[in-house]
């Protein structure tokens, strides 16, 4: 199952050797109609209109659930994780990527400083993002185990703040908060752009263009989480270890003594 499949940038790479049937889901019917099917023609697939906050799948009915850069739109992320766990089968896996809390921190800082200077307060212009320190605890509270969480930062340079905002609008990633300010006055835009360039601007490496450019950071959190099952490996009891961490420098010798590594007696 693939909630938040978008235009199929990931789902088109699904292979029949790993997935027999793929359900491509999204909460936007127009985007769902544009989603590319798997390039492997042996994969059985269907497209389904689904709200990520109300998954319509039966309990213990899904082996694998993938979400690619869609969960930042979810209002109730803990509840969404609980629904994912519920629909997964025993030993099912949840793979996801989600925008992290450091995403667009340059843009947010510039707009906040401009507003504080001109209005004496800060309004909501950018949707909130999940902090990496919270993802693990939310997954654990939902009931997942054997978590693997990684983070990556992608920095894209733009000529100015205005090109970045145009790009965000084209991506469909504009602010959708109900309590957002409905107006972003032109004078506030120019002030934000000037602060953005002053504090974050860098020389443009383009020899033909010259001038300066501004960076936009996108922090992406990757996560792998499993639904508990008795067959899964479990940690040993506390105090059952036989090798001290101070002996790690001679781990090869210890492994040979315990028979984990075979020794070629002829070479010895």
FENGIPE-V197785 format. One record per backbone hydrogen bond with DSSP energy under -1.0 kcal/mol. CO is the residue of the C=O (numbers start at 1). NH is the residue of the N-H. E is the energy in kcal/mol with one decimal. If there is no record, write none. Layout:
# FENGIPE-V197785
co nh e
CO NH E
CO NH E
This chain:
# FENGIPE-V197785
co nh e
1 66 -2.2
2 25 -2.4
5 8 -1.9
7 36 -2.0
8 12 -1.6
10 13 -2.0
11 14 -1.4
12 39 -2.8
15 18 -1.5
15 19 -2.5
20 44 -2.3
22 46 -1.9
23 2 -2.7
24 48 -3.1
25 5 -2.9
26 50 -1.8
28 32 -2.4
29 33 -1.9
40 43 -1.8
44 22 -3.4
46 24 -3.1
48 26 -1.3
51 54 -2.1
62 89 -3.1
63 93 -1.8
65 95 -2.8
67 97 -2.1
70 73 -1.6
71 74 -1.4
76 80 -2.1
77 81 -2.4
78 82 -1.8
79 83 -1.9
80 84 -2.2
81 85 -2.4
82 86 -1.9
83 87 -2.0
84 88 -1.4
86 60 -2.1
87 61 -2.1
87 62 -2.2
89 92 -2.3
92 227 -2.8
93 65 -2.1
94 225 -2.1
95 67 -2.0
96 223 -2.6
97 69 -1.7
98 221 -3.4
100 103 -1.7
102 105 -1.4
104 108 -2.3
105 109 -2.3
106 110 -2.2
107 111 -2.3
108 112 -2.4
109 113 -2.4
110 114 -2.0
111 115 -2.3
112 116 -2.5
113 117 -2.0
114 118 -2.0
115 119 -3.3
115 120 -1.0
124 181 -1.2
130 101 -1.1
131 134 -1.5
134 138 -2.3
135 139 -2.3
136 140 -2.3
137 141 -2.5
138 142 -1.6
139 143 -1.0
139 144 -2.2
145 226 -2.3
148 224 -2.3
150 222 -2.9
152 220 -3.3
154 218 -2.8
156 216 -2.2
158 214 -3.1
160 164 -1.2
161 165 -2.4
162 166 -2.1
163 167 -2.1
164 168 -2.5
165 169 -2.0
166 170 -2.0
167 171 -1.8
168 173 -2.6
169 172 -1.0
177 180 -1.3
185 189 -2.0
186 190 -2.5
187 191 -1.8
188 192 -2.4
189 193 -2.6
190 194 -2.2
191 195 -2.3
192 196 -2.8
193 197 -2.3
194 198 -2.2
195 199 -2.5
196 200 -2.2
197 201 -1.3
202 213 -2.6
206 210 -2.8
211 204 -2.7
213 202 -3.0
214 158 -2.9
216 156 -2.5
217 104 -4.1
218 154 -2.7
219 100 -3.5
220 152 -2.4
221 98 -2.2
222 150 -2.7
223 96 -2.1
224 148 -2.2
225 94 -3.2
226 145 -2.4
229 232 -1.9
237 240 -2.0
244 247 -1.8
245 248 -1.5
247 250 -1.7
248 251 -1.5
250 254 -1.9
251 255 -2.3
252 256 -2.0
253 257 -2.1
254 258 -1.9
255 260 -2.4
255 261 -1.1
264 268 -1.4
